[in-house]
Amino acid sequence: MISQQRVAGGSGRCAAGGRARGAAPLSAARQRTRTVRVRAGVVVPGDTVLVAGATGGVGQIVTAKLLERGYKVRALTRRAGRARELFGDHPNLTPAEGDCRDPASLAAAVAGVDAVCCCTGTTAFPSKRWQGGNGPRETDLEGTGNLIAAAPRSLKRFVFVTSAGVEREGEFPWIVLNAFGVLTFKRQSELALVQSGIPYTLLRPSRLTDGPYTSYDLNTLLKATSGGKREVVLSPNDDLKGQASRIVVAEAAVQALAAAEAEGRAFAIESVEGAGPGEDAAAWAARFAACAPAAAGARR
Ligand SMILES: NC(=O)c1ccc[n+]([C@@H]2O[C@H](COP(=O)([O-])OP(=O)(O)OC[C@H]3O[C@@H](n4cnc5c(N)ncnc54)[C@H](OP(=O)(O)O)[C@@H]3O)[C@@H](O)[C@H]2O)c1
């Protein structure tokens, strides 16, 4: 499978700021090649980022952080009114009403954007949120597939917040979580993104904490904290199962947009006690780089 080589070819967790245990370091020549190849593609302030699921838990924090840092945000949501409530009339915000199940509603939303951050999702088990035919298949497979298909091929980056367990859906506890297919569908969308040729980053959190925030505005959102759990653990493999703060995952998504080191990579992510990299781009780049995929031929 293409993804086994390109998406998940690592060999261990990454210590904060260090190299993945057992992962072969990239040769100097390979590192130089990699840097030159992707530097031109990183997203910079002033660029336009489409955030899908901008009013949801991770998406609302991604949107707030991007706006604070000078990016233009197109907020794809089924509830444009909610986007205005959350983010006010920020000059760099354009709500784009759309439903990922409806390709026609995505065309205008994606036109001219430089990057996409997909934070859409629904519940793993039947709930009110499935009403109207919006279960995991429709959201995580068809909806995300439509977004990938609609995205301009000139995108600098597509950051996809997916899930831990996508490569372990037959193992406990993931087998339970996957009873209605959420992990299978997310995995299929990961593969569609990889195969699209669009530069991508996959973020795979397990249980999310902190948020969604229902009564926050932009300034309050930016002040939300994850308490003491601000350190991030990344892994190139689908082998984490600890909790992840939505604030830390949102920061990872924003940093991944701008980090050459995160291009074409999958990161399992959790947040643990510690000060963490905060908003320091160099510290994040070091953490992404530390999760080097294993050398060709290495066993997982
Ligand atoms: N919750 C967890 O513990 C957990 C664990 C692992 C991975 N994840 C994944 O992490 C991501 C973020 O999770 P979250 O809990 O922060 O998200 P969330 O609060 O559930 O928000 C999901 C967003 O998706 C949007 N959405 C759903 N269906 C849509 C559609 N058909 N068209 C357009 N937008 C649609 C929702 O918009 P509306 O406001 O219009 O409904 C909402 O903004 C998701 O991919 C989720 O599956 C979550």
PDBQT file of the ligand as one rigid body, heavy atoms in Angstrom, charges set to zero:
ROOT
HETATM    1  N1  LIG A 401     -13.346  13.975  19.621  1.00  0.00    +0.000 N 
HETATM    2  C1  LIG A 401     -12.327  13.163  19.757  1.00  0.00    +0.000 C 
HETATM    3  O1  LIG A 401     -11.999  12.679  20.881  1.00  0.00    +0.000 OA
HETATM    4  C2  LIG A 401     -11.503  12.821  18.551  1.00  0.00    +0.000 A 
HETATM    5  C3  LIG A 401     -10.542  11.830  18.634  1.00  0.00    +0.000 A 
HETATM    6  C4  LIG A 401      -9.724  11.566  17.524  1.00  0.00    +0.000 A 
HETATM    7  C5  LIG A 401      -9.904  12.285  16.344  1.00  0.00    +0.000 A 
HETATM    8  N2  LIG A 401     -10.877  13.233  16.284  1.00  0.00    +0.000 N 
HETATM    9  C6  LIG A 401     -11.016  13.986  15.032  1.00  0.00    +0.000 C 
HETATM   10  O2  LIG A 401     -10.446  15.258  15.230  1.00  0.00    +0.000 OA
HETATM   11  C7  LIG A 401     -11.117  16.224  14.392  1.00  0.00    +0.000 C 
HETATM   12  C8  LIG A 401     -11.596  17.385  15.257  1.00  0.00    +0.000 C 
HETATM   13  O3  LIG A 401     -12.469  16.864  16.266  1.00  0.00    +0.000 OA
HETATM   14  P1  LIG A 401     -13.363  17.844  17.160  1.00  0.00    +0.000 P 
HETATM   15  O4  LIG A 401     -14.000  16.974  18.202  1.00  0.00    +0.000 OA
HETATM   16  O5  LIG A 401     -12.591  19.021  17.577  1.00  0.00    +0.000 OA
HETATM   17  O6  LIG A 401     -14.424  18.296  16.078  1.00  0.00    +0.000 OA
HETATM   18  P2  LIG A 401     -15.971  18.665  16.301  1.00  0.00    +0.000 P 
HETATM   19  O7  LIG A 401     -16.090  19.609  17.436  1.00  0.00    +0.000 OA
HETATM   20  O8  LIG A 401     -16.759  17.420  16.295  1.00  0.00    +0.000 OA
HETATM   21  O9  LIG A 401     -16.244  19.504  14.975  1.00  0.00    +0.000 OA
HETATM   22  C9  LIG A 401     -16.435  18.864  13.768  1.00  0.00    +0.000 C 
HETATM   23  C10 LIG A 401     -16.717  19.913  12.707  1.00  0.00    +0.000 C 
HETATM   24  O10 LIG A 401     -17.019  19.224  11.494  1.00  0.00    +0.000 OA
HETATM   25  C11 LIG A 401     -18.027  19.962  10.846  1.00  0.00    +0.000 C 
HETATM   26  N3  LIG A 401     -18.792  19.112   9.936  1.00  0.00    +0.000 N 
HETATM   27  C12 LIG A 401     -19.395  17.922  10.218  1.00  0.00    +0.000 A 
HETATM   28  N4  LIG A 401     -20.003  17.472   9.125  1.00  0.00    +0.000 NA
HETATM   29  C13 LIG A 401     -19.783  18.382   8.141  1.00  0.00    +0.000 A 
HETATM   30  C14 LIG A 401     -20.171  18.470   6.794  1.00  0.00    +0.000 A 
HETATM   31  N5  LIG A 401     -20.931  17.528   6.210  1.00  0.00    +0.000 N 
HETATM   32  N6  LIG A 401     -19.772  19.552   6.074  1.00  0.00    +0.000 NA
HETATM   33  C15 LIG A 401     -19.027  20.515   6.646  1.00  0.00    +0.000 A 
HETATM   34  N7  LIG A 401     -18.631  20.490   7.935  1.00  0.00    +0.000 NA
HETATM   35  C16 LIG A 401     -19.014  19.428   8.668  1.00  0.00    +0.000 A 
HETATM   36  C17 LIG A 401     -18.918  20.439  11.982  1.00  0.00    +0.000 C 
HETATM   37  O11 LIG A 401     -19.650  21.529  11.503  1.00  0.00    +0.000 OA
HETATM   38  P3  LIG A 401     -21.117  21.889  12.053  1.00  0.00    +0.000 P 
HETATM   39  O12 LIG A 401     -20.813  22.850  13.134  1.00  0.00    +0.000 OA
HETATM   40  O13 LIG A 401     -21.770  22.502  10.887  1.00  0.00    +0.000 OA
HETATM   41  O14 LIG A 401     -21.749  20.604  12.522  1.00  0.00    +0.000 OA
HETATM   42  C18 LIG A 401     -17.887  20.836  13.015  1.00  0.00    +0.000 C 
HETATM   43  O15 LIG A 401     -17.464  22.151  12.826  1.00  0.00    +0.000 OA
HETATM   44  C19 LIG A 401     -12.225  15.452  13.692  1.00  0.00    +0.000 C 
HETATM   45  O16 LIG A 401     -11.752  14.965  12.456  1.00  0.00    +0.000 OA
HETATM   46  C20 LIG A 401     -12.447  14.266  14.612  1.00  0.00    +0.000 C 
HETATM   47  O17 LIG A 401     -13.013  13.172  13.944  1.00  0.00    +0.000 OA
HETATM   48  C21 LIG A 401     -11.666  13.500  17.349  1.00  0.00    +0.000 A 
ENDROOT
TORSDOF 0
